[in-house]
Amino acid sequence: MRRLGAIFAGGHARRFGSDKAMALLDGRPLLDHVASRLVPQVDSLVVVGRDWPGLTRVDDQPEPDLGPLGALAGALAHAGRIGFTDVLTSGCDLPDLPENLATILGPAPAVVKGLPLLGLWQASLFDKLLHHLKETDDRSIRGWIAQSGAASIALPYALSNINTPEDLAALTDVRREDRRSSP
Protein backbone atom coordinates (compact mmCIF):
# COMPACT_ATOMS: atom_id res chain seq x y z
CA MET A 1 0.00 0.00 0.00
CA ARG A 2 1.30 3.44 -0.95
CA ARG A 3 -0.17 6.48 0.78
CA LEU A 4 -0.21 10.05 -0.51
CA GLY A 5 -0.64 12.93 1.91
CA ALA A 6 -2.59 15.95 0.66
CA ILE A 7 -2.91 19.33 2.36
CA PHE A 8 -5.87 21.39 1.15
CA ALA A 9 -4.69 25.00 0.93
CA GLY A 10 -6.59 26.63 -1.91
CA GLY A 11 -9.47 28.14 0.07
CA HIS A 12 -10.23 31.81 0.36
CA ALA A 13 -9.87 31.96 4.20
CA ARG A 14 -12.73 34.44 4.49
CA ARG A 15 -13.15 33.96 8.24
CA PHE A 16 -9.42 34.33 8.77
CA GLY A 17 -9.16 37.47 6.65
CA SER A 18 -5.73 36.72 5.17
CA ASP A 19 -3.64 33.82 3.86
CA LYS A 20 -4.19 31.22 6.57
CA ALA A 21 -1.53 28.82 5.27
CA MET A 22 1.09 31.54 5.76
CA ALA A 23 -0.08 32.56 9.26
CA LEU A 24 2.71 32.03 11.76
CA LEU A 25 2.55 29.77 14.80
CA ASP A 26 5.76 29.47 16.79
CA GLY A 27 7.54 31.28 13.96
CA ARG A 28 6.46 28.77 11.26
CA PRO A 29 3.58 28.89 8.77
CA LEU A 30 0.55 26.81 9.70
CA LEU A 31 0.94 24.74 6.54
CA ASP A 32 4.45 23.72 7.60
CA HIS A 33 3.09 22.47 10.96
CA VAL A 34 0.56 20.29 9.13
CA ALA A 35 3.21 19.04 6.69
CA SER A 36 5.55 18.02 9.52
CA ARG A 37 2.76 15.94 11.09
CA LEU A 38 1.80 14.24 7.83
CA VAL A 39 5.25 13.47 6.38
CA PRO A 40 6.00 10.51 8.72
CA GLN A 41 2.61 8.96 7.89
CA VAL A 42 2.79 9.06 4.08
CA ASP A 43 5.05 8.07 1.21
CA SER A 44 4.76 11.46 -0.49
CA LEU A 45 3.11 14.80 0.31
CA VAL A 46 1.41 17.35 -1.96
CA VAL A 47 -0.39 20.66 -1.53
CA VAL A 48 -3.72 21.09 -3.29
CA GLY A 49 -4.70 24.47 -4.67
CA ARG A 50 -1.50 26.49 -4.35
CA ASP A 51 2.24 26.51 -4.72
CA TRP A 52 4.33 25.77 -1.63
CA PRO A 53 8.13 25.55 -1.38
CA GLY A 54 9.41 21.98 -1.42
CA LEU A 55 6.04 20.36 -2.16
CA THR A 56 4.32 19.35 -5.38
CA ARG A 57 1.26 21.38 -6.32
CA VAL A 58 -1.92 19.56 -7.29
CA ASP A 59 -4.90 21.41 -8.75
CA ASP A 60 -8.54 20.94 -7.87
CA GLN A 61 -10.53 18.65 -10.17
CA PRO A 62 -12.46 18.88 -12.37
CA GLU A 63 -12.08 22.67 -12.04
CA PRO A 64 -11.13 25.31 -9.45
CA ASP A 65 -13.45 26.77 -6.82
CA LEU A 66 -15.37 23.62 -5.95
CA GLY A 67 -14.27 23.82 -2.33
CA PRO A 68 -12.97 20.82 -0.41
CA LEU A 69 -14.54 18.33 -2.84
CA GLY A 70 -12.56 19.81 -5.72
CA ALA A 71 -9.41 19.55 -3.60
CA LEU A 72 -10.20 15.96 -2.68
CA ALA A 73 -10.90 15.08 -6.31
CA GLY A 74 -7.57 16.63 -7.32
CA ALA A 75 -5.72 14.65 -4.66
CA LEU A 76 -7.45 11.37 -5.60
CA ALA A 77 -6.78 11.91 -9.31
CA HIS A 78 -3.11 12.65 -8.67
CA ALA A 79 -2.78 9.64 -6.37
CA GLY A 80 -4.32 7.31 -8.92
CA ARG A 81 -2.12 8.60 -11.75
CA ILE A 82 1.10 7.92 -9.87
CA GLY A 83 0.20 4.61 -8.23
CA PHE A 84 -0.91 5.48 -4.71
CA THR A 85 -3.64 3.36 -3.15
CA ASP A 86 -4.96 5.89 -0.65
CA VAL A 87 -4.80 9.53 0.37
CA LEU A 88 -4.53 11.03 3.86
CA THR A 89 -6.01 14.55 3.78
CA SER A 90 -5.94 17.63 5.98
CA GLY A 91 -6.69 21.30 5.77
CA CYS A 92 -3.78 23.68 6.27
CA ASP A 93 -5.24 24.93 9.56
CA LEU A 94 -4.84 21.89 11.85
CA PRO A 95 -1.32 22.22 13.29
CA ASP A 96 -1.66 19.55 15.99
CA LEU A 97 -2.67 16.54 13.90
CA PRO A 98 -2.28 13.17 15.59
CA GLU A 99 1.02 11.57 14.68
CA ASN A 100 -0.91 8.34 14.04
CA LEU A 101 -3.85 9.83 12.11
CA ALA A 102 -3.63 7.28 9.31
CA THR A 103 -3.80 4.42 11.82
CA ILE A 104 -6.72 6.00 13.67
CA LEU A 105 -8.68 6.43 10.43
CA GLY A 106 -7.83 3.13 8.75
CA PRO A 107 -9.23 1.42 6.84
CA ALA A 108 -10.35 3.96 4.25
CA PRO A 109 -12.70 5.65 3.70
CA ALA A 110 -12.96 7.45 7.02
CA VAL A 111 -12.95 11.00 8.39
CA VAL A 112 -12.48 12.58 11.79
CA LYS A 113 -15.85 13.33 13.36
CA GLY A 114 -16.41 17.10 13.32
CA LEU A 115 -13.35 17.74 11.11
CA PRO A 116 -14.30 16.25 7.75
CA LEU A 117 -11.21 17.53 5.92
CA LEU A 118 -9.18 15.07 7.98
CA GLY A 119 -9.74 11.91 6.02
CA LEU A 120 -8.34 8.72 4.64
CA TRP A 121 -9.65 7.91 1.15
CA GLN A 122 -9.01 5.20 -1.44
CA ALA A 123 -7.59 6.71 -4.61
CA SER A 124 -10.04 4.50 -6.50
CA LEU A 125 -12.92 6.73 -5.29
CA PHE A 126 -11.95 9.41 -7.83
CA ASP A 127 -14.43 8.31 -10.52
CA LYS A 128 -17.29 8.12 -8.02
CA LEU A 129 -16.44 11.59 -6.66
CA LEU A 130 -16.16 13.03 -10.16
CA HIS A 131 -19.59 11.60 -10.99
CA HIS A 132 -20.95 13.12 -7.75
CA LEU A 133 -19.55 16.54 -8.68
CA LYS A 134 -21.03 16.40 -12.17
CA GLU A 135 -24.46 15.02 -11.20
CA THR A 136 -25.34 17.10 -8.15
CA ASP A 137 -25.13 20.67 -6.94
CA ASP A 138 -24.27 19.41 -3.44
CA ARG A 139 -20.72 20.62 -2.83
CA SER A 140 -20.72 19.84 0.88
CA ILE A 141 -18.04 17.51 2.13
CA ARG A 142 -20.64 16.02 4.48
CA GLY A 143 -22.88 15.08 1.54
CA TRP A 144 -19.97 13.30 -0.12
CA ILE A 145 -19.06 11.53 3.12
CA ALA A 146 -22.58 10.13 3.34
CA GLN A 147 -22.56 9.04 -0.30
CA SER A 148 -19.12 7.45 -0.08
CA GLY A 149 -19.94 5.49 3.06
CA ALA A 150 -16.95 6.92 4.92
CA ALA A 151 -16.79 6.09 8.60
CA SER A 152 -16.79 8.99 11.07
CA ILE A 153 -14.14 8.40 13.74
CA ALA A 154 -14.11 10.35 17.01
CA LEU A 155 -10.73 11.41 18.35
CA PRO A 156 -10.10 11.06 22.10
CA TYR A 157 -9.20 14.76 22.33
CA ALA A 158 -10.02 18.02 20.55
CA LEU A 159 -7.67 19.37 17.89
CA SER A 160 -6.75 23.01 17.40
CA ASN A 161 -8.60 24.22 14.31
CA ILE A 162 -7.49 27.68 13.21
CA ASN A 163 -10.39 29.42 11.47
CA THR A 164 -9.96 32.98 12.76
CA PRO A 165 -7.11 35.20 13.95
CA GLU A 166 -8.57 34.79 17.44
CA ASP A 167 -8.17 31.00 17.20
CA LEU A 168 -4.53 31.47 16.28
CA ALA A 169 -3.97 33.96 19.11
CA ALA A 170 -5.58 31.58 21.63
CA LEU A 171 -3.39 28.66 20.53
CA THR A 172 -0.30 30.90 20.62
CA ASP A 173 -1.19 31.90 24.20
CA VAL A 174 -1.68 28.26 25.24
CA ARG A 175 1.66 27.25 23.78
CA ARG A 176 3.41 30.22 25.39
CA GLU A 177 1.92 29.26 28.78
CA ASP A 178 2.89 25.60 28.27
CA ARG A 179 6.51 26.66 27.62
CA ARG A 180 6.55 28.79 30.76
CA SER A 181 5.23 25.99 32.95
CA SER A 182 7.53 23.28 31.52
CA PRO A 183 10.56 22.50 33.68
SEKE-972145 format. One record per residue (C-alpha): residue in one letter; residue number from 1; chain; x, y, z. Coordinates in steps of 0.05 Angstrom, whole numbers. Example, Ala and Ser with C-alpha at 12.3 -4.5 7.8 and 13.67 -1.06 7.14 Angstrom:
# SEKE-972145
+--------+-------+-------+--------+--------+--------+
| dodren | kolgu | fimar |     px |     py |     pz |
+--------+-------+-------+--------+--------+--------+
|      A |     1 |     A |    246 |    -90 |    156 |
|      S |     2 |     A |    273 |    -21 |    143 |
+--------+-------+-------+--------+--------+--------+
# end
This chain:
# SEKE-972145
+--------+-------+-------+--------+--------+--------+
| dodren | kolgu | fimar |     px |     py |     pz |
+--------+-------+-------+--------+--------+--------+
|      M |     1 |     A |      0 |      0 |      0 |
|      R |     2 |     A |     26 |     69 |    -19 |
|      R |     3 |     A |     -3 |    130 |     16 |
|      L |     4 |     A |     -4 |    201 |    -10 |
|      G |     5 |     A |    -13 |    259 |     38 |
|      A |     6 |     A |    -52 |    319 |     13 |
|      I |     7 |     A |    -58 |    387 |     47 |
|      F |     8 |     A |   -117 |    428 |     23 |
|      A |     9 |     A |    -94 |    500 |     19 |
|      G |    10 |     A |   -132 |    533 |    -38 |
|      G |    11 |     A |   -189 |    563 |      1 |
|      H |    12 |     A |   -205 |    636 |      7 |
|      A |    13 |     A |   -197 |    639 |     84 |
|      R |    14 |     A |   -255 |    689 |     90 |
|      R |    15 |     A |   -263 |    679 |    165 |
|      F |    16 |     A |   -188 |    687 |    175 |
|      G |    17 |     A |   -183 |    749 |    133 |
|      S |    18 |     A |   -115 |    734 |    103 |
|      D |    19 |     A |    -73 |    676 |     77 |
|      K |    20 |     A |    -84 |    624 |    131 |
|      A |    21 |     A |    -31 |    576 |    105 |
|      M |    22 |     A |     22 |    631 |    115 |
|      A |    23 |     A |     -2 |    651 |    185 |
|      L |    24 |     A |     54 |    641 |    235 |
|      L |    25 |     A |     51 |    595 |    296 |
|      D |    26 |     A |    115 |    589 |    336 |
|      G |    27 |     A |    151 |    626 |    279 |
|      R |    28 |     A |    129 |    575 |    225 |
|      P |    29 |     A |     72 |    578 |    175 |
|      L |    30 |     A |     11 |    536 |    194 |
|      L |    31 |     A |     19 |    495 |    131 |
|      D |    32 |     A |     89 |    474 |    152 |
|      H |    33 |     A |     62 |    449 |    219 |
|      V |    34 |     A |     11 |    406 |    183 |
|      A |    35 |     A |     64 |    381 |    134 |
|      S |    36 |     A |    111 |    360 |    190 |
|      R |    37 |     A |     55 |    319 |    222 |
|      L |    38 |     A |     36 |    285 |    157 |
|      V |    39 |     A |    105 |    269 |    128 |
|      P |    40 |     A |    120 |    210 |    174 |
|      Q |    41 |     A |     52 |    179 |    158 |
|      V |    42 |     A |     56 |    181 |     82 |
|      D |    43 |     A |    101 |    161 |     24 |
|      S |    44 |     A |     95 |    229 |    -10 |
|      L |    45 |     A |     62 |    296 |      6 |
|      V |    46 |     A |     28 |    347 |    -39 |
|      V |    47 |     A |     -8 |    413 |    -31 |
|      V |    48 |     A |    -74 |    422 |    -66 |
|      G |    49 |     A |    -94 |    489 |    -93 |
|      R |    50 |     A |    -30 |    530 |    -87 |
|      D |    51 |     A |     45 |    530 |    -94 |
|      W |    52 |     A |     87 |    515 |    -33 |
|      P |    53 |     A |    163 |    511 |    -28 |
|      G |    54 |     A |    188 |    440 |    -28 |
|      L |    55 |     A |    121 |    407 |    -43 |
|      T |    56 |     A |     86 |    387 |   -108 |
|      R |    57 |     A |     25 |    428 |   -126 |
|      V |    58 |     A |    -38 |    391 |   -146 |
|      D |    59 |     A |    -98 |    428 |   -175 |
|      D |    60 |     A |   -171 |    419 |   -157 |
|      Q |    61 |     A |   -211 |    373 |   -203 |
|      P |    62 |     A |   -249 |    378 |   -247 |
|      E |    63 |     A |   -242 |    453 |   -241 |
|      P |    64 |     A |   -223 |    506 |   -189 |
|      D |    65 |     A |   -269 |    535 |   -136 |
|      L |    66 |     A |   -307 |    472 |   -119 |
|      G |    67 |     A |   -285 |    476 |    -47 |
|      P |    68 |     A |   -259 |    416 |     -8 |
|      L |    69 |     A |   -291 |    367 |    -57 |
|      G |    70 |     A |   -251 |    396 |   -114 |
|      A |    71 |     A |   -188 |    391 |    -72 |
|      L |    72 |     A |   -204 |    319 |    -54 |
|      A |    73 |     A |   -218 |    302 |   -126 |
|      G |    74 |     A |   -151 |    333 |   -146 |
|      A |    75 |     A |   -114 |    293 |    -93 |
|      L |    76 |     A |   -149 |    227 |   -112 |
|      A |    77 |     A |   -136 |    238 |   -186 |
|      H |    78 |     A |    -62 |    253 |   -173 |
|      A |    79 |     A |    -56 |    193 |   -127 |
|      G |    80 |     A |    -86 |    146 |   -178 |
|      R |    81 |     A |    -42 |    172 |   -235 |
|      I |    82 |     A |     22 |    158 |   -197 |
|      G |    83 |     A |      4 |     92 |   -165 |
|      F |    84 |     A |    -18 |    110 |    -94 |
|      T |    85 |     A |    -73 |     67 |    -63 |
|      D |    86 |     A |    -99 |    118 |    -13 |
|      V |    87 |     A |    -96 |    191 |      7 |
|      L |    88 |     A |    -91 |    221 |     77 |
|      T |    89 |     A |   -120 |    291 |     76 |
|      S |    90 |     A |   -119 |    353 |    120 |
|      G |    91 |     A |   -134 |    426 |    115 |
|      C |    92 |     A |    -76 |    474 |    125 |
|      D |    93 |     A |   -105 |    499 |    191 |
|      L |    94 |     A |    -97 |    438 |    237 |
|      P |    95 |     A |    -26 |    444 |    266 |
|      D |    96 |     A |    -33 |    391 |    320 |
|      L |    97 |     A |    -53 |    331 |    278 |
|      P |    98 |     A |    -46 |    263 |    312 |
|      E |    99 |     A |     20 |    231 |    294 |
|      N |   100 |     A |    -18 |    167 |    281 |
|      L |   101 |     A |    -77 |    197 |    242 |
|      A |   102 |     A |    -73 |    146 |    186 |
|      T |   103 |     A |    -76 |     88 |    236 |
|      I |   104 |     A |   -134 |    120 |    273 |
|      L |   105 |     A |   -174 |    129 |    209 |
|      G |   106 |     A |   -157 |     63 |    175 |
|      P |   107 |     A |   -185 |     28 |    137 |
|      A |   108 |     A |   -207 |     79 |     85 |
|      P |   109 |     A |   -254 |    113 |     74 |
|      A |   110 |     A |   -259 |    149 |    140 |
|      V |   111 |     A |   -259 |    220 |    168 |
|      V |   112 |     A |   -250 |    252 |    236 |
|      K |   113 |     A |   -317 |    267 |    267 |
|      G |   114 |     A |   -328 |    342 |    266 |
|      L |   115 |     A |   -267 |    355 |    222 |
|      P |   116 |     A |   -286 |    325 |    155 |
|      L |   117 |     A |   -224 |    351 |    118 |
|      L |   118 |     A |   -184 |    301 |    160 |
|      G |   119 |     A |   -195 |    238 |    120 |
|      L |   120 |     A |   -167 |    174 |     93 |
|      W |   121 |     A |   -193 |    158 |     23 |
|      Q |   122 |     A |   -180 |    104 |    -29 |
|      A |   123 |     A |   -152 |    134 |    -92 |
|      S |   124 |     A |   -201 |     90 |   -130 |
|      L |   125 |     A |   -258 |    135 |   -106 |
|      F |   126 |     A |   -239 |    188 |   -157 |
|      D |   127 |     A |   -289 |    166 |   -210 |
|      K |   128 |     A |   -346 |    162 |   -160 |
|      L |   129 |     A |   -329 |    232 |   -133 |
|      L |   130 |     A |   -323 |    261 |   -203 |
|      H |   131 |     A |   -392 |    232 |   -220 |
|      H |   132 |     A |   -419 |    262 |   -155 |
|      L |   133 |     A |   -391 |    331 |   -174 |
|      K |   134 |     A |   -421 |    328 |   -243 |
|      E |   135 |     A |   -489 |    300 |   -224 |
|      T |   136 |     A |   -507 |    342 |   -163 |
|      D |   137 |     A |   -503 |    413 |   -139 |
|      D |   138 |     A |   -485 |    388 |    -69 |
|      R |   139 |     A |   -414 |    412 |    -57 |
|      S |   140 |     A |   -414 |    397 |     18 |
|      I |   141 |     A |   -361 |    350 |     43 |
|      R |   142 |     A |   -413 |    320 |     90 |
|      G |   143 |     A |   -458 |    302 |     31 |
|      W |   144 |     A |   -399 |    266 |     -2 |
|      I |   145 |     A |   -381 |    231 |     62 |
|      A |   146 |     A |   -452 |    203 |     67 |
|      Q |   147 |     A |   -451 |    181 |     -6 |
|      S |   148 |     A |   -382 |    149 |     -2 |
|      G |   149 |     A |   -399 |    110 |     61 |
|      A |   150 |     A |   -339 |    138 |     98 |
|      A |   151 |     A |   -336 |    122 |    172 |
|      S |   152 |     A |   -336 |    180 |    221 |
|      I |   153 |     A |   -283 |    168 |    275 |
|      A |   154 |     A |   -282 |    207 |    340 |
|      L |   155 |     A |   -215 |    228 |    367 |
|      P |   156 |     A |   -202 |    221 |    442 |
|      Y |   157 |     A |   -184 |    295 |    447 |
|      A |   158 |     A |   -200 |    360 |    411 |
|      L |   159 |     A |   -153 |    387 |    358 |
|      S |   160 |     A |   -135 |    460 |    348 |
|      N |   161 |     A |   -172 |    484 |    286 |
|      I |   162 |     A |   -150 |    554 |    264 |
|      N |   163 |     A |   -208 |    588 |    229 |
|      T |   164 |     A |   -199 |    660 |    255 |
|      P |   165 |     A |   -142 |    704 |    279 |
|      E |   166 |     A |   -171 |    696 |    349 |
|      D |   167 |     A |   -163 |    620 |    344 |
|      L |   168 |     A |    -91 |    629 |    326 |
|      A |   169 |     A |    -79 |    679 |    382 |
|      A |   170 |     A |   -112 |    632 |    433 |
|      L |   171 |     A |    -68 |    573 |    411 |
|      T |   172 |     A |     -6 |    618 |    412 |
|      D |   173 |     A |    -24 |    638 |    484 |
|      V |   174 |     A |    -34 |    565 |    505 |
|      R |   175 |     A |     33 |    545 |    476 |
|      R |   176 |     A |     68 |    604 |    508 |
|      E |   177 |     A |     38 |    585 |    576 |
|      D |   178 |     A |     58 |    512 |    565 |
|      R |   179 |     A |    130 |    533 |    552 |
|      R |   180 |     A |    131 |    576 |    615 |
|      S |   181 |     A |    105 |    520 |    659 |
|      S |   182 |     A |    151 |    466 |    630 |
|      P |   183 |     A |    211 |    450 |    674 |
+--------+-------+-------+--------+--------+--------+
# end
